[in-house]
Amino acid sequence: MKLSISKTINLQKAFFAFVFTLLTSITSTFATTYYVDNNAGNDLNNGLSTGSPWQTLIKVNSFLFSPNDSILFIRNGVWRGQLIPQSGSVLGYITYSDYGTGAKPLFLGSVNKSATSDWINEGGNIWRCSGTFSTDIGNLIFNNTTSFGIKKWSQLDLVTQGDYWYDLSSGKLKIFSTINPAFFYSDIECAQRNHIIYQQNVSYAVFNNLSLKYGAAHGFGGGNTQYLNIRACEISYIGGGDLNQDGSNIRFGNGIEFWGNAHDNTVEQCKVWEIYDTGLSNQNQGSTVQQYTIYYKNNIIYNCALASFEYWNKPASSTTANIHFENNTCVNAGYGWGTQRPDRVGVHILLSYNEANTDSIFIRNNIFYKANACLAMPSTWNTTNGYQKLKLSNNCYYQLSPTDTVAFLFFSSAYNTSSFTTYQTNTGQDIGSFINDPLFVNYSSNDFHIISTSPVINQGYPTGILNDFDTEARVSSIDIGADEFYPNTSVIVGQLINKSLSIFPNPATETLTINLTGKNSTVQVQIFNPMGMLLKEFEVPESAKINIADLPSGLYFIHIKNHPHQMLKFIKQ
């Protein structure tokens, strides 16, 4: 009997899950946690405590880690360059995360050239950077994102303040400025054409609470990935690099991209914005590959010039199955700094020409707000291998003008607000979907939580997603979009309602003290690892010490059972 792609994949997953659980229980005691502090660290330290952290990405990239290890970067820390993660195995994941308080650890793909000595006057308002670059400069970011450079393809095109040109042959960067650029701008970041996190051939890795900015390639980029979990990361001002580094005027750069072979990857609770190309994508061309079981859920995506989400896979010998884009909030496709892109499409969902044998793609429970078109796909979507098993449902669409395109079947039909029901009838897609303003808390301030009268409340399709962008619980009648509405809450991990849960010390070694205020009886407290596996459960009174000596070193989450917004993370040393 020949099994379908989905059934074969499910059998493989069940087998590997069993092996993973068995081996993890045997090997988890060998986990080690390493700490990285860009200010107080030293690469000659052993990195094994907050008192003896490493300092640089060079050290992290060159050290050999083992399954179940954690590499934690201090909050408020800043690192420039490329993080090259390592693979765990079926024995356990390698985790890249954070510790301490403050802003998420920041990884910059740029070089700062803000000193007057960084620029040499060549005359005619042309200024040359004093150094050279080994790769294309795809974006100039001025004054902490107040404005941006405009990329040109020859020195003769430099005619307006902020125009710049990167010479591929010499590695020189030149800019048009009426005065020294460092006088005209208080801050100049030169975004280099490198993926900030280069995940090529990486598997069994977790990326949690990291911030990526100012890279001219992808934020997360690389092919042949499996069992990756990218959670609660912030990716912004990405892309613009010369795609082939040949001066062909084709620029690229996605927030998170899975290229080539990719399976069992998850992107959740991330915020992705100001992207030259696409926010989230899995795609391929050239080689025959398999892409399956990829989840994008509870993400907030806005101001992406090409698309919020993009998919295609070529050639026809490739296969795709079980792609989920669910409970995301997508806003302003075709806007932001990337509007200088000459061929910007500006759609939330771009299902491009796809040749792969594709089993199923689920696009459900999403908010699609303001775009050149909310949805775009081939008019032949249901007559080829590509999208015969595409399932769109329970999405909320909204365009500011009723004549703006909601769904575009290129190059055949376009449907707007008034013809949306015709689109539903003609395609059989988007059952349970509707057009309405989702009513954000503050659209102009990019606060895309929903208010109590939002029409998306209780309108979602039950997909089994348990929490929302803020880690609040999804109720039985779930809401559409990244946010599940709770009265008077906009909660993230580490922020607590009425401060009812506190823990110390953090990091901890043998015991962890839990304090509960406003609780008149004992409650169940649970401890999870970064992959969401329940490890311990205690019944505790108002204040108690719990034993964590048997937990391997690493990052954990603790919360009150049945109150999932009451959650904190802690580090076991």
C-alpha angles and dihedrals in degrees: 000000000000114000123217120246091256095050092047091050092048091053090050091049093050092051095047091045090055092048091045093052092047096048095041091057089054100044107031092097089070094065119127129194121215125194128212124195118175093203109032096027132101126195089222089065120094091241092221099122141026086254095057106034129161119244115208143050087234089068094044093047094049100044119096111233130192133221113285093024119134127210110198124193120203117251115249086030122131128205128181123208135033128324110214106195125204130227127253118200143220084293091067148313127271109229127210108192146127143272136191127032135296132046120358115269106278124221114192124197092196142087118229115231102174100129121099088230089062091072132064122199112235093176131252091067090297115134123188124208109245093231134046131239127224093214139033121288104226100179141015114209115200129200097352095310096319088125141351140222121255111231116227130186101223138026090244089065093061101105107126134058108275097020109136139182131200114206107217094198098052103023090234123146120209131182137189110236132153089220136012103310090230088060094045093047126036093208131024122186118186109206113214127214097251132108106251091218109029106203099175111152091354122145138170095026134137124206112192133176098351127145122215124189144162102020120144096208123040126322091223109013141160142090137256099043132158138172095014121153117195107186136175093349125148118220120181145156093022131158141018099128123140101265099216098019088235101109092253091141092242112131128187144174133146130195095233122359132180106199127191118342109019133155143156093021125145132197112188141162092004127143114219122180146151096031122165093213124008133342100217127005148158113196145147145181136175106025126062108253144162122234117181146145098024119157128198108181141157094005129145113218126177144156098024112156099211106024145326090228128012131183137179136137129195146218113043091241089068123091134215129187142164103014112168125195102174141154095005127143112221121186137176103002108189095030136096133056092324093069086099084076103112095212099039110159100187103203129142096219116030112183100180129192104306126189101175123109096257122196104185142345118185119200106176143146095015132142113224108189125179120341141140082262126351096214130021128178139144117286086231092057094125099043101058137056090263109078109001089120097041113137120195117174145145096018125148114222125190134175123180091227120047089221094057115108117262099176126018123191100194122254100355120049137018123194126197134185095290094047098041093106088053089055090051091050096045096047103028086225133124097036106180091019123123145174116250141123105269090211106231122204091243118350094180091055093045093248100144098178111125127241129232095266095050113137091220093069112116092357099108128113112244103252100158095254102148103193140029135228091288092046090251115146121266109231125219093270097047127203125240117250134028095301126072106203118245120168113258096352135119097160130175129180107289096026113096135195109245087350088266097158126051133162137192151225100029114209092037133188118187105357138021122208116218123198121192120189125191091023117121097187141028119290137196113254120194133197121208133183120231091270092059097254114150108235106167139010125193137181105222136176125221093299128013145150118235127197115243098161091113094056116099116243112275148079122321140174124223125191145157112264114248089015101077094169086065096081138136134174126226138182123232111209 
